[in-house]
């Protein structure tokens, strides 16, 4: 249970960044080329897909829950925006952005 809570805390941190970051919480910093966000989200997506919710000791859902699908969609969307930004920055005149507050 503690592992799950820690993972969810990191997910929330990664989507609630602040411009200056937060001491000891690198995922609270904005997404950038040097931030740990992309790697974290790749691993988190796999973890989210493995979440199992129990009711009376038995699996409560046969499919992913709406919250699991929501996290996976949000992660995929922000990763897509970042990839588009990188491609735009590489192939065009200076544009795009250096970091993204999530």
C-alpha positions, 0 to 999 in steps of 0.5 A: 500500500505504501508503494502505491501511495508513493507512486500516486504522489509522484504522479500528482507531483509530475502534473502539478509543477511549479516554475521554481520546483520544490526542494527534494521533489524533482517531479514538481519542476517543469518538464524540460529536456533534463527533467525526469518526467518522460522516463517517470511517465513511461514507467508510471504508465506500465504501473498504472496498467497493472493496478488492481482494485479489490472489493471483498478480496476479489478483483472489482473491475475486469477492465481498467478503471476510468481513473487509470484510463485518465492517467494514461491519456494525460501522460500520453497527451503531455508526452505528445505535446513535448515530442511535437515541441522538440520536433518543432524546435529542431526543424524550424526557426527558434520557436517552441518552448524550453520547459512546460509547466505541467 
